[in-house]
Every structure is written in structure tokens, then in C-alpha cells.
Amino acid sequence: MNARVLVCAAVGIAMGCLTDAYAEQPPPPCHPNPNAAADRDAVANRGDVVKLPQALKNQLIRLADRPHTYLPLQVFAEADKPSQLFQYYLLDTDGFEPNVFTKIFPGVNDTVQLTATGGNCGLPTVGAVRVVLEPKPGLPTDPNDPGAFIDVFTDISPLFVINNESGWYEGWMIHDLIVPATAPPRRDGHAQFGMITAQDAEELLAMGHRQNVAGAIFTTDGNAVHFPSKSDHFPDIQTNVVPIQESMGAYNAVQQSDSHSYWEFNYLGTNWIHPLYELPFTGGFPDNFGRAPDTFQDGEIGKLQSIVPGSGPRGVINDAIAVGDNPALPRDPDKFDGTVDAQREFRQRGVPSGLANEVYLDVYERPASFEPNVKNLQWRLFDAYAAEVARVDTNHDGIISAPEGDIDTASDGFPDNARLYLPATAFNRFAVSREINDGLLAPRFAPSQRAWVLTGFRVAVTPAVPASAGRDGDDR
């Protein structure tokens, strides 16, 4: 049935009365889950779920109740103590303008196979993302510390399996650019890392309705924050925040249209952001002066790639033979950590998340201290990317290698690189997109939501709660 019901009797008294949980089966001709009661009971009483916040627990029980191939992911500890849930995201299709992946449009996609929604005879597509800290010996146990090791577990239902064209779904943790505090500039007049100058602040405050004060979410028009909304209309009515989207990796669905993904968040190559200079070539980036996207109309989609890494069109352009993907020694971005630097990855295409944030501060929030006479948005982006990479790139090849980007490495006058990484708690939104192989690492049509299929906001859990049962076999 599709009605909200009490499930206390079905899952037992021990778990308590979950008045907000769902018992939700698809209508005919789709087939219900014949083991729904047992599956709800199993998840509700599982050691990694039983102490979770009620809203998150309810969502996981809801997913277990539906037809599925696998129950929501089992979380195992990666330390002697249980993993600690400190935030989560509940996902649905309501937080952005409907698109051809999430809605039927008569005459457009009403006679073709569905993409991301419509599975199980129309059950709404929903998901849950659990973000837990691994309390490993010798590592930080504060999720606000960028040196902490963190696991991300994603469960979604329903998503149709992707069968061709090198397609996939991709998760994205999103940090929305914040207005920083002011500080005196560097000797060259540029703002200090993570700061803006007093003159920058004055110009930001003069925008719109004075939204852009220290500590607030930055908006491109200076007006109140407008997150992506169901009432948006591409391309003229769009969000005014500036997102930094960190990839959770690619994933697909399984037979019953449920999807499960595990991902590790840490500075060892995962808390890194796609090369930002790809954005003007995705199809969703504003034009040169910050207005509506024009990439598609100008025929620019895919015209700039990062397959041969470097610091972009206004930075270092590298030789493909020198730093391209070498078949004699295939590239492996996971070769980040090691005791011999020569064996560590040196052909990273992206940059640490905090450095991506620094690039965006140059582009959007330093109108006085960074290229005050340059108004062209693309030029500002290209110049900022090259300039900020150069501060960390000690061998001047336009690439931040694993040794250069290591959190313990000193750079730009700082004793280490901790500043280069945003903590997991800074990512206030989550999205899932429908990707296709366009050769770009940036999200499809970024930063617009034209390829989104799910989204949700961060929910903090303070104090953190135990969220694992059993021990993982991977003791790296």
C-alpha cells in the first residue's frame, strides 16, 4: 500500500514506535516486496541503524520496505570504536526545477523509456546519505578537522539502471561560498588566504540588499539566498549562490532500481574538486559577464578538456607526452599516499577543496583586491585558477601533485596545507546527477541543475551517535 502507516507491530516493540516511518509498496502491475515486514524489522534493529536520528532511521526503513535487491548499506567500523554519524542528507526530487530525468513532459519524453524516476510504478525517488567519522588511532576525531577520515554511505530508490553510452549517476557534496572576514592584504595587495580586504567587503556590501556580510552565504546579486527551487526556470530564474561540487564518484543501480554507494572523504585525493576551468564549457555556466548561460548557444560545450592536466587556459599548458595518461605506467589518482614521493601520483587534474574555495573568492568576492579592472567572468576564473595553483605548485608545472597537496606539506608561507581542505561539515547540500561521458570532470551542465535527479540539505548530528556494527576487513 502507499499510505503512511504505523509500523510498530510489524517491526516489534524493541525498536519503539516509529510513527513517521513508511510502509510503501508499488501499485499494480508492479510487484510488492514479499518480505517487507522482515526487511523493515531487520534494518530498524540493525546495530548500525538503531541509534540513528529518527528521520534518518525512518528513511532507511522506508527503503527497506520497498522492492529492492539489497537492503540499505551495512556500516562497518574501521577502528576499535564505532564509527560516528555527525551529519546526513535526506534526498528527493523536489529541491530543483523538474527536468527530463525527473518529470514527464508531453511531446518531449512521454513515449520513451524513463531515466531516473518512475521506477516501481511511480514510487517517488528518495534516498539517504550517512556521513560517519572513523575514530582511527592517531587521526582526528573532530569532523571539523580536514585531517579526519570519513565514510559516506548512499542508498537510493528507485533509480533505473544505466545500460549504455558510458553513463552513470554521480553524487556531489556541495559547499556554498561564504563571505569571509576581512584582513589587511598581502604585500602585493592581494587578500590573504581565506580572507577579503576591507575594500572588497565594502563593494560586496553595496550589492543588492546587503546580503553579503561576513559569515553569510554569498549571493551573486547581493540579495537574499535563493537555493535551487522547484519554481526555478532555466536559464532566467536560477539560484544566486556559488556552489563548489565535490564528487562522490560514479554509481549505477541494480536490478530492483535501488542504488547503493560507498565513498571515502579525506585529503588523500578525494577531498579534491574538479578543475574549475572546465566550467565555462559544461553548458550551465553564466556568460562572460555573469548573466544567463550561453555555452550551448555559442557551441562551446566540451571545447576545453583537462585530460592533460595543467592550470588552465591562462596558466601552464602541459605536453601530453610529459603528463598525459601513460600506457606504460597508467595513471592512478588513488596513489596519493606513500613513503616514496616518486611513486605517488603527480598528474592530478583537480585541486584541494579549500583551494577551489580560494579561487572562487578571487572570482566573486575580491572585486578590489583581485584584478579589479577585469569584469569578464571567464577571464577572472581562468586567471584565479592559475594564480592559486601557482602558490602551491612548487615545481611550476601547473599541477598540484600528491606530495605538493599533502596536508602535512608546507606551502605559500604556511607550515602545512590544512587550509587547502574544507571539512566535511562545510558541505551544506548534496545532489545526485545523471552524467554522460563528455570527458569533463565538472558536473554535467554545472553549475545549473539541468542534470540533477536528487538533492537534499545537510542535517547536523550533535553530539555524534554510533553508526556502525561489526568490523571492516580493510585496515589501511
N, C-alpha and C positions, 0 to 999 in steps of 0.2 A: 504494500500500500504506500501511498505518497503523503500520508498525513503525519503530522507531528504527534508522537505518542510517548507515553511513559514507558521506559524500558526496564524499570526496576525488577519486575517479575521475571523478565526474560534473562537478565544477566546476573541475578542473585542479590541478596541483601548486603553481602560483604562489601560491595563497591559503593553502596549508598544509592540514593535516589537521584538519577540524572534526568531531571525534569526538562532539560533543554536538549537532550540527545534525540537523534532521529532514528526512526525505523523507516527505511525508504527503499522501496522496490520499484522496478520499472513497470509500466503498464503493458498489457498485451499489445503486440505479439511477442515482445521481449520476455525473456525468462528470468524469474526472480532467483535470488540466492537461496538455495535449499538449506543452507547451513547458517542462515543469518543469525539466529539466536546464539548458537555456539560460537560463531565468529565474534559477535559483539561481546560475549562473555569473556572470550579468550583475550581480546585486546584490552577491555576495561580492567581486567585483573592482572595484566602482564606487568612484570616488575619495572619495566622502563616507562610505563604509562600511568601507573596507579597514583603517583604523586604529582602528576602534571596539573597545571591550572585547568579549571573546569571547561572553559570554552575550547581549549586545545584538545582536551580529552574527548569532549563531545564530537569534535570534528573527526578525530581518528576512529571513534566508534561508528560514526556515520559512514565513513569509508569502508570499514569492515563489514557493515551491514549490507552494502551494495554487492551486486555481482562483481567478482574480482578474480584475478589469477593469484595474487599474493596479498596477504594482509599488510597493513602499514608496516614499514621497516622496523625491524628489531634493532634497538640501540644497544651496543655492547660497550662496556668500559674499556678504555685504553690506558688505564692506570689502576693502582691498587684501590683507589677510592672511586665511587660512581661519578660518571660524567654529570655535569651540572647544567641544566637548562636555564639560560639567562634571557632569552628572547625567542619569540616565534612570530610567524606570519600566517594568517588565515587568508586563503586565496579564493577569488571568484572572478566572474567576468563582468562585474558591474562598475568597476572603477575607471572606465575609459570609454571613449566613443566606440560603439559597436562597429565591427568591421566584417569582412567576408569570411573570417575564420570563426566568428562568434555569433553571427546572425544570418538568417536567410533574407536575401534581397530579391524580390520578384523580378524576373527577367535578367538577373545577374548570376545568381548561384542557386536557384531553386530547383534545378533539374540535374545537378551534378553531385558527385559524392561529397559528403561533408568533410570538413578538415579537422577542426578541434572540438567542436561542440555538436551535440545531437546524438551522442552515443547512448546506448541502452534506452532507446525510445524516448529520448528527450530529457533524461535526468540532467539537472544543471551541473555544469562542470565546476568542481570545487577542489581545494587542496589544503594541505597543511605543511608548514616548514618549521622544523625544530632546529634550533641553533644551540649547541651544547659545548661547554668547555671541557677539555681533557686535563684533569689535575695531575699532570705528569711531574715526577720529581725533577727539581731544578728549573722548571718552567713557570712563568707567571700564572697565577690563579685568578687574576682580575681580568675580566673580559674587556676592560677598557685599555689594557696594555696590549700594544700591537705585537708583542712577542709571544702572546698566548697562542696555544694550539687549539683549534676549534673545529668541530664537525657540524655539517649541515645535512639534514635528512629531509627529503621532499617526497610527499605522497599526493597523487592527483587522480581524480576520477570524474568523468571519463575523458580520455584523450584518445583519438583514433591513432592506430599505428601508422607510421610513415613508411612507405614502401619504395619510394623512388626519388630520382633527381638529387640524390645526396642531401636530402632534407633531414631536419631534426627539430626538436624543441630545445630551447635553451633557457635556463634560469638566470636571473640577474638580481643581485643585491644592489640597491640604489641609494646613493648618498646625494642629498640635495645641497647644493652650495650654500654655505653660511657666510654671513657678514662678519669678518674678524675684527678684533680690537685694533686700535691704532698704535703706532710706534714710530720713532724717528727713522728716516730712511737710511739705507746703506750709504757708504761714501759716494757711490756713483748715482745716487738719487733714487734708486730702485727700492721698493719696500722690502723690509726684512721678511724672511721666510714665515709664512702663515699670518702675516700682518698686512695692513694697509697704512698709508700715511694719513695725516690729518687732512691734507688737501683732497686725497681720494675720498675720505669719509664725507667731506663737505659736498663734493659733487654727487656722491651716491644719495645723500640725504635730500638733495634738490630734485631728485627724480620722483615723478608721480605723487603719491600720497604719503611719502616719507616712511615707507616700509623698511628701507634698507638701513637699519640701525644695527649696531654691534650685537651679535648673538642671534639675530633674526635670520630666517631663511631668505636668501637673496632672491629678488624678482627682477626680471629684465626690464620691467616698466616702472618699478618703484611703487606699484600698487599692492594691495593685499594678495597673499598667496593664493594662487589658483592651481591646485593639483589637477592632473588629468581627471576628466569628468565624463560621465555618460552623455552629458549635454554638449560636449565639445563638437566642433565641426571643422574638419580638416579642409584647407590649411589655415582658415582665417580665425578660428576660435580655438586656441591651444593653450596649454599650460604656460605659465610665465616663470617657472622655476628652472634651474640648470642642473640636470641630473648627471652624476657620474655612475656609470653602469659597470659593475664588476661581474664577470661571467662565472656562473656556477657550473659551466661545462654543458656538453650536449647530452640529451637523453631522448629516448623513444618510449613508446607504450608497449604493453604486452597484450595477450590475446583478448582479455575481457575489457580492454580500453582503460586499464589502470596503469599508472606510471610511477616508478619509484627511483629515486636518485640519491646517491651519497657523494658528498664533496667535502674536501678539507680546506679550511680557511686559515692561512698563515703566511708569513713573509717568504716562505720557500717557493716562490714563483706563482702562488695562487692569488695572493692579495695584490695583484697587479691589474692594470687597466689596459684595454686595447689601445693601439696608437691613435691618439686623438686626431691626428692629421687626416685620418680616413673619413672623419665625419662629414666634411663637405661633399663627399662622393657616395653617400648612402641613400640619398633621396628624401631625407627628412630634415636636413639641416637648414636653418634660415639662410637667406641670401647674404650677399656681402655686407649689407648694412643692417642685419638683424630683423628683416621683415620675413614674409612667408617663404617657405622652402621653394627653391627653383631648380634644384639639381636635376630632377627628371626632365623638366621642360627644356633645360639647357643641354641635355644629352650628356651629363657628366657622371652618371652612375657608374661606379667601378673604374673610372679613369685613372685613379691613383691607388696603388696597392702597397702593402707593406711586406710582401713576400721576401724581398731583400731588405732586411732591417736597416734602419738609419733614423735620423732625427727629422725627417720630413722634407718637404719641397724647399724650405728656406734654411735647411740645416745641412747635415752631412749626407751625401748621396753615395752609397757604397757600391763597390764592384760585386756583381753576382757571384763571381768565382771565389772571391775572398770570403764572403759571409753568407752566400746562399746555402740552401739545404743540400749538403754534400752527400751523394750516394755512397761514398767511401766511408763516411762517418755520419750517418743520418742524425739529424737534429733531434734532440730530446729535451724539451723545456723542463722536465722533471729532474734533470741532472743539476739541481741548484746547489745542493749541499754536498760537501766533501772536504777531505783534508788536503787534497792536491788541487790547487786552483786551475791548473791546466786541463783538468778533466771536467771541470764544471762548465755549464752552458754559457756561451759568450754571445749567442745570436738571439737574444731576447727581442721580441717585436714590440712589446708594450713597456709600460713604466709602472713603478710602485704607485699605489692608490693615492698616497699623500702628495706625491709629485704631480699626479694628474690634477689634484685639487689646486696645487700651486699654479699650474698652467692656467686653469680656469680663473684664478684670482687675477692673473695678469690680463686675461682677455676681457673679463667682465667687471672687475671690481677695483682696478687700478687705473682709472682714466687719466690721472695726473702723473703717476709715478712709472707707468709703463707705456711707452710710445704714445704720448698724449696727442700727437698730431695724426695718428693712424686711426681712422674710423672704420675701415674695411674689416669686417668680422673675420673673414678667412685669413687675411694677412696677419691680423693680430694673433689668431690661433697658431698659424704656421710659425710666426716669429717667437711666440711664447714657448711653444713646444721645443724648438731648437735651443732657446736660451736656457730653459730649466734643465733640459737633459745635459747641456754642456757643464752645468755646475757640479754634476755628479760623475760625469763621463771622464775619467782621468786619462784615458789613452786617446781621447779625441776622435773616436770612430763613430760617434753619433748613437752608440748603443750602450745601455746600462746592462752590463754583464752580471752574472750571478755574484762574482766577488765584489764588483762595484756596488751592487744593490743590496748586499748582505746587511742585515740590521745592525751588525757589530762593526761595520766598516765606517771609518771617519771620512767625511766629505764636506766641502764648502765651509770649512771652519768649525764644523760641529764634531763632537767626539765620537758620534755614531750616527746611524741612519734611522733611528727610531721615528724621527719626524716624517720620514718618507712614507709611512704606512698609517692609514686610517684604521682605527679599531673597528671591530665588527659592530659595536654599538652605535657607530656613526651612520650605519646604513638603515635609513628610516622607512624604506619601501622595498618591495620585492615584486618582480614581474617575470612572466614566462612568455617567450616569444616563439613564433613559428619561423624558423630560419630556413634558408635555402643556400646552396653553395655558390656564393658570389665572390669568394676569395677574400672577403674583408673579415677582420676580427671584430669590428664595430657591429653593434646590433643592426639588424635589417631595418632600414628606414629611420635609424636613430637621428635625433633624439625624439622623434614622434612616436606615437603608439600604434601606428598603422599595422604592425605585425604582432601586436600583443594578443595573447589569448587568456591571460590571468594576471591578477595583481592583488596586492594586499599591503597593509601598513604594519610596521613593527609594533609588537606588544612586548614591553619590558617585563621581566620577571625578577622582582627584587623583594626578598633575597632569592637567589637561585635555588632550584629544587633538584633533587636527584632524578636522573632521567636515563638510567641505563640498567641493564641486568645481564649478568654473565660477563665474560672477559673476551675481548677480541684477540685473535691469534697473531696480529701484526704488532710487534713490539718495537718498531722503528722509533 
